[in-house]
Amino acid sequence: MVKEIVYDDPELNEKAAPAKIKKRSRFVVLAIFLVIISLVVGMIGGIGGIVILSANNSELAKRIGLDGKSLTIPTTSTQKIIVEESNAIIDATNKVSPSVVSILTTQVYQDIFGRQYEASGAGTGFILTSDGLIITNRHVVEDQNSKYKVISADGVTYDAEIKSVDTINDFAVIKIDAKNLPVVELGNSIDLSVGQWVVAVGNALGKYQNTVTVGVISAKNRQVTATDSSGGNSESLEGLLQTDAAINPGNSGGPLVNLKGQVIGINTAVASDAQGIGFAIPIDSVRSAIDSIKETGRIIRPYLGVRYVSVTKDIATQNNLSLDYGALVIRGNSFGQSAVVSGSPADKAGIKENDVILEVNGERIDSDHGLVSLIQEYNVGDKVDLKIFSDGKEKTVSVTLEEAK
């Protein structure tokens, strides 16, 4: 320990200062020397440890990237993954967005006093062909008395006409007079996996054109009963994709795409009493209709002609059924929605209200195989056998499928 010398006489302190400075300098030099020695020893020890590790545990050395000469320290890949996912979403959005259009509907009403007023609505669609065929939901364009306009992604407005409406699915095709339009690429919905990233694009709330939302496929083969905004009309939709990508009013008819920018679904419905639950029609379920509209200019679909609800344990309990699968033939909620369409293939085969259709050509109707999806595997004019449960007995009837009109 170096002790500082202090004198009572200031002159003696001044004389002693050089001695103090020398002693302090020696102390500082010694401290620096010790620090340097410590660092060198630490480095030698670390290198020695690495050499020992490299010599004695070659397998572990390989795992950490050590080849006996150098040490590779791996860095986290989290940032890289996030960047790659973001780039994929951006690329998918850039690919599909030019082909997404907004659909505006207007209709003039007259009240009891003769006064006229205009009502409007909005939806979304996407361009199928470069000459102006556009896919959307049926419920977006189902009013034959309304006028429809399409606004492209670059802001051009076109008059639109209804080309064809699918009576089986919530699916329709409209047409605008245009050329050289950017078109979407269709993917395969059968290849989708739960948890897979998807992107939805649409005219959110009817005023935020080409809004992009991101989520995942939450489930497949969902069945829902969809109603319009008034609650008057309802229909059963099955085989739907469930997603947590936000789907808002106005998004109906817009594309749901994978990270390749391919359309794998048509956004069609939301659960109004929940958050983050939306539904889309799988593109594979309307592919035959898309092909027929390209070839013939209209949608050609086989149909049976019944309204039904899929039988579950709850439905079976409510209706005192001894079966927990099949399709229960029932009338709709609205006035005039009969259980069996008059003159339809089902009507001709003698199917009636409260019958349960169990099988189509030996294929059982259940949560994974709905009646509509099974019927769509056949063509107009095909004859199929239906096993039904009627008046407490099972029987088989044959029907010849006709074109849905």
C-alpha positions in Angstrom: 0.0 0.0 0.0 1.3 3.5 -1.0 0.8 6.0 1.8 0.5 9.7 1.0 2.9 11.9 3.0 1.4 15.2 4.2 3.5 17.9 5.9 2.4 20.7 8.2 4.6 23.1 6.3 3.3 24.0 2.8 6.9 24.4 1.6 7.7 20.9 2.6 4.6 19.6 0.9 5.7 21.3 -2.3 9.1 19.6 -2.0 7.4 16.2 -1.3 5.1 16.5 -4.4 7.5 15.0 -6.9 8.0 12.0 -4.6 4.2 11.6 -4.4 3.8 11.8 -8.2 6.5 9.1 -8.7 4.8 6.8 -6.2 1.4 7.3 -7.8 2.8 6.7 -11.3 4.3 3.5 -10.1 0.9 2.5 -8.7 -1.0 3.3 -11.9 1.5 1.4 -14.0 1.3 -1.6 -11.7 -2.5 -1.6 -11.9 -2.5 -1.4 -15.7 0.0 -4.2 -15.8 -2.2 -6.4 -13.7 -5.3 -5.7 -15.8 -3.4 -6.6 -19.0 -2.1 -9.8 -17.4 -5.6 -10.7 -16.4 -7.0 -10.2 -19.9 -4.2 -12.2 -21.5 -4.7 -15.1 -19.0 -8.4 -15.0 -19.6 -7.9 -15.1 -23.4 -5.4 -18.0 -23.1 -7.8 -19.9 -20.8 -10.7 -19.4 -23.3 -8.6 -20.5 -26.2 -7.4 -23.5 -24.2 -10.9 -24.4 -23.4 -11.9 -24.2 -27.0 -8.9 -26.3 -28.0 -9.8 -28.9 -25.4 -13.4 -28.8 -26.5 -12.4 -29.2 -30.1 -10.1 -32.1 -29.4 -12.2 -34.0 -26.9 -15.7 -33.4 -28.2 -15.7 -33.2 -32.0 -19.5 -33.9 -32.2 -20.3 -30.9 -30.0 -17.7 -28.8 -31.8 -19.5 -29.6 -35.1 -22.8 -28.5 -33.6 -21.6 -25.1 -32.6 -19.7 -24.7 -35.9 -16.2 -25.3 -34.5 -13.7 -26.9 -36.9 -10.7 -26.8 -34.6 -9.5 -23.5 -36.0 -12.3 -21.1 -35.5 -15.5 -20.6 -33.5 -18.7 -19.7 -35.2 -21.3 -18.2 -32.9 -24.8 -18.6 -34.2 -27.1 -15.6 -34.2 -30.9 -15.6 -33.7 -33.0 -16.2 -36.8 -36.2 -14.6 -35.3 -35.7 -11.3 -37.2 -35.0 -13.2 -40.4 -38.2 -15.2 -40.1 -40.3 -12.1 -39.4 -38.9 -10.4 -42.4 -39.4 -13.4 -44.7 -43.1 -13.7 -43.6 -43.7 -10.0 -44.1 -42.1 -10.1 -47.5 -44.4 -13.0 -48.5 -47.5 -11.2 -47.3 -46.4 -8.0 -49.2 -45.7 -10.1 -52.4 -49.1 -11.9 -52.1 -50.9 -8.6 -51.6 -49.1 -6.9 -54.6 -49.9 -9.8 -56.8 -53.7 -10.0 -56.1 -54.6 -6.4 -55.3 -54.7 -5.1 -59.0 -57.3 -7.7 -59.7 -59.6 -6.9 -56.8 -62.6 -4.6 -57.5 -65.2 -2.8 -55.4 -68.9 -3.4 -56.3 -71.4 -0.7 -55.6 -75.2 -1.3 -55.8 -77.9 1.3 -56.0 -81.7 1.0 -56.1 -84.4 3.5 -56.2 -87.4 3.0 -53.8 -90.7 4.7 -53.6 -92.6 5.2 -50.4 -96.4 5.3 -49.9 -96.4 9.0 -50.5 -94.7 8.6 -53.9 -91.4 10.0 -52.7 -88.4 8.3 -54.1 -85.1 7.6 -52.3 -82.0 5.7 -53.2 -80.5 2.9 -51.2 -76.9 1.7 -51.7 -74.8 -1.2 -50.8 -71.2 -2.4 -51.4 -69.3 -5.6 -51.9 -66.1 -6.9 -53.4 -65.1 -9.0 -56.4 -62.0 -10.2 -58.3 -61.3 -10.4 -62.0 -61.4 -13.8 -63.5 -60.7 -13.1 -67.2 -59.0 -10.2 -68.9 -62.2 -9.3 -70.8 -64.1 -8.5 -67.7 -65.6 -11.6 -66.0 -65.7 -10.9 -62.2 -66.4 -13.3 -59.4 -68.3 -12.2 -56.3 -70.9 -13.5 -53.8 -74.5 -14.1 -55.0 -75.8 -12.1 -52.1 -73.9 -9.0 -53.3 -75.7 -9.0 -56.7 -78.9 -10.9 -56.1 -81.3 -8.0 -56.5 -82.2 -8.0 -60.2 -83.7 -4.4 -59.9 -80.5 -2.8 -58.7 -77.8 -1.1 -60.7 -74.3 -2.2 -60.3 -71.0 -0.4 -60.8 -67.5 -1.8 -60.5 -64.5 0.3 -59.4 -61.1 -1.2 -60.4 -58.0 -1.0 -58.2 -56.7 1.9 -60.3 -60.0 3.9 -59.8 -61.8 3.3 -63.2 -65.6 2.9 -62.9 -67.5 0.5 -65.1 -71.2 -0.4 -65.4 -71.7 -4.1 -64.6 -74.3 -6.7 -65.6 -75.1 -9.9 -63.8 -73.8 -12.7 -66.0 -74.8 -15.8 -64.0 -75.8 -16.7 -60.5 -75.1 -20.0 -58.7 -78.3 -21.3 -57.0 -76.2 -23.8 -55.0 -73.4 -21.7 -53.6 -73.2 -18.1 -52.5 -71.4 -17.4 -55.8 -72.1 -15.2 -58.9 -70.3 -13.8 -61.9 -70.8 -10.3 -63.3 -69.4 -8.7 -66.4 -67.9 -5.3 -67.3 -66.9 -4.1 -70.8 -63.1 -3.9 -70.6 -60.0 -5.4 -72.0 -56.5 -6.4 -70.9 -57.5 -6.5 -67.2 -55.2 -8.0 -64.6 -56.5 -11.4 -63.6 -56.1 -13.5 -60.4 -54.4 -16.9 -60.2 -56.5 -19.6 -58.7 -55.0 -22.0 -56.2 -56.2 -25.3 -54.7 -58.1 -25.1 -51.4 -57.8 -28.9 -50.9 -54.1 -28.4 -50.1 -54.7 -25.9 -47.3 -53.7 -26.7 -43.7 -55.1 -25.4 -40.5 -52.7 -22.7 -39.2 -51.6 -21.7 -42.7 -51.2 -17.9 -43.3 -53.8 -16.3 -45.6 -54.6 -12.8 -46.7 -58.0 -11.2 -47.3 -58.5 -8.2 -49.6 -61.8 -6.3 -49.9 -63.9 -3.1 -49.8 -64.2 -3.0 -46.0 -67.3 -1.3 -44.8 -68.0 -0.2 -48.3 -65.6 2.7 -48.1 -62.1 1.4 -47.5 -61.2 0.0 -50.9 -58.8 -2.9 -51.1 -58.2 -3.2 -47.4 -55.7 -6.0 -46.5 -56.1 -8.2 -43.5 -54.0 -11.1 -42.5 -54.7 -14.3 -40.5 -54.6 -18.0 -40.6 -56.9 -20.9 -41.6 -58.6 -21.6 -38.3 -60.6 -24.7 -39.5 -62.0 -26.4 -42.6 -65.3 -28.0 -43.5 -67.4 -25.6 -41.4 -71.2 -25.4 -41.8 -73.1 -22.2 -41.1 -76.5 -20.8 -41.6 -76.1 -17.4 -43.1 -78.7 -14.6 -43.0 -78.8 -11.3 -44.8 -78.7 -8.0 -42.9 -82.5 -7.9 -42.4 -82.5 -11.5 -41.1 -85.3 -12.4 -43.6 -83.4 -14.7 -45.9 -81.2 -17.5 -44.8 -79.3 -20.4 -46.3 -77.1 -23.3 -45.2 -73.5 -23.1 -46.3 -71.2 -26.0 -45.9 -67.6 -27.0 -46.4 -66.5 -23.5 -45.6 -63.0 -22.3 -44.6 -62.9 -20.6 -41.3 -60.3 -17.8 -40.9 -59.3 -15.2 -38.3 -58.3 -12.7 -41.0 -60.7 -9.8 -40.5 -63.7 -9.9 -42.9 -66.0 -6.9 -42.5 -69.2 -5.8 -44.2 -68.2 -4.9 -47.8 -65.6 -7.7 -47.9 -68.2 -10.2 -49.3 -67.1 -11.6 -52.6 -63.4 -10.7 -52.2 -60.5 -13.1 -52.5 -58.9 -15.1 -49.7 -55.3 -15.9 -50.9 -52.4 -17.9 -49.8 -48.9 -16.5 -49.5 -48.3 -17.3 -53.2 -51.0 -14.8 -54.0 -53.3 -17.5 -55.3 -57.0 -17.3 -54.6 -58.1 -20.2 -52.4 -61.4 -18.9 -51.2 -64.2 -16.4 -51.6 -65.0 -14.4 -48.5 -68.6 -14.8 -47.7 -69.7 -14.5 -44.1 -68.8 -13.4 -40.6 -69.9 -14.5 -37.2 -71.7 -11.4 -36.0 -71.5 -12.4 -32.3 -67.8 -13.1 -32.3 -64.4 -11.5 -33.1 -62.0 -13.0 -35.6 -64.4 -15.6 -37.1 -65.0 -15.3 -40.8 -65.9 -17.8 -43.5 -64.9 -18.3 -47.1 -66.1 -20.6 -49.8 -63.3 -22.9 -50.9 -62.3 -22.2 -54.5 -62.3 -25.9 -55.3 -66.1 -26.1 -54.6 -66.9 -23.6 -57.3 -64.2 -24.6 -59.8 -66.6 -26.6 -62.0 -68.9 -23.5 -62.0 -66.0 -21.3 -63.0 -65.1 -23.7 -65.8 -68.7 -23.8 -67.1 -69.0 -20.0 -67.1 -65.8 -19.7 -69.1 -67.0 -22.4 -71.6 -70.7 -21.6 -71.9 -71.1 -18.2 -70.4 -73.3 -19.5 -67.6 -73.1 -21.6 -64.5 -74.3 -25.2 -65.0 -74.8 -27.1 -61.8 -76.6 -30.3 -60.9 -79.2 -30.0 -58.1 -81.5 -32.1 -56.1 -84.1 -29.5 -55.0 -84.4 -29.7 -51.2 -83.8 -27.4 -48.2 -82.1 -29.1 -45.3 -80.0 -28.9 -42.2 -77.2 -31.3 -41.4 -78.1 -33.6 -38.6 -76.0 -33.3 -35.5 -76.6 -34.7 -32.0 -78.3 -31.4 -31.1 -80.5 -31.5 -34.2 -81.4 -35.1 -33.6 -82.4 -34.3 -30.0 -84.5 -31.3 -31.0 -86.3 -33.3 -33.7 -86.6 -36.7 -31.9 -84.5 -38.5 -34.4 -82.8 -41.8 -33.8 -80.0 -40.8 -36.2 -77.1 -38.3 -35.7 -76.0 -38.0 -39.3 -77.6 -37.2 -42.7 -79.5 -34.2 -44.1 -82.9 -33.4 -42.5 -85.3 -32.0 -45.1 -87.0 -28.9 -43.7 -88.7 -25.7 -44.9 -86.9 -22.4 -44.7 -87.5 -19.6 -42.2 -89.0 -17.2 -44.7 -92.5 -17.4 -46.1 -92.7 -19.6 -49.2 -89.4 -21.5 -48.6 -90.7 -25.0 -49.0 -88.8 -28.0 -47.9 -88.9 -29.6 -51.4 -88.8 -27.5 -54.6 -91.9 -28.3 -56.7 -91.0 -30.2 -59.8 -87.4 -30.8 -58.7 -85.6 -34.2 -58.9 -86.3 -34.7 -55.2 -90.0 -33.9 -55.7 -90.2 -36.4 -58.6 -88.5 -39.1 -56.4 -91.1 -38.6 -53.7 -88.8 -37.0 -51.0 -90.8 -34.9 -48.6 -90.4 -32.7 -45.6 -88.9 -34.3 -42.4 -87.2 -37.1 -44.5 -83.6 -37.6 -43.7 -81.2 -38.2 -46.6 -78.5 -40.6 -45.4 -76.3 -41.5 -48.3 -75.6 -40.5 -51.9 -74.5 -43.5 -54.0 -73.3 -45.2 -50.9 -71.4 -42.2 -49.5 -72.6 -41.2 -46.0 -73.6 -37.7 -45.4 -71.8 -36.3 -42.3 -69.9 -33.2 -41.1 -67.1 -33.9 -43.5 -69.3 -34.7 -46.5 -72.3 -32.5 -46.9 -75.2 -33.2 -49.2 -74.4 -30.3 -51.6 -70.7 -31.2 -51.9 -71.6 -34.8 -52.7 -74.2 -33.9 -55.3 -71.7 -31.5 -57.0 -69.4 -34.5 -57.7 -71.9 -35.5 -60.4 -73.1 -33.9 -63.7 -76.5 -32.8 -65.0 -78.3 -35.9 -66.2 -76.6 -38.4 -63.9 -78.7 -40.8 -62.0 -77.9 -41.3 -58.3 -79.3 -43.5 -55.5 -80.3 -41.9 -52.3 -80.7 -43.8 -49.0 -83.4 -42.0 -47.0 -85.0 -42.4 -43.6 -88.7 -41.7 -44.0 -91.7 -42.5 -41.7 -89.4 -44.5 -39.4 -88.0 -46.7 -42.2 -85.0 -46.7 -44.5 -85.4 -47.0 -48.2 -83.5 -46.2 -51.4 -84.8 -44.0 -54.2 -83.2 -43.0 -57.5 -83.1 -39.5 -58.8 -81.9 -38.0 -62.1 -80.0 -34.7 -61.4 -81.2 -31.7 -63.3 -79.6 -28.3 -64.0 -80.0 -25.8 -61.3 -81.9 -22.7 -62.5 
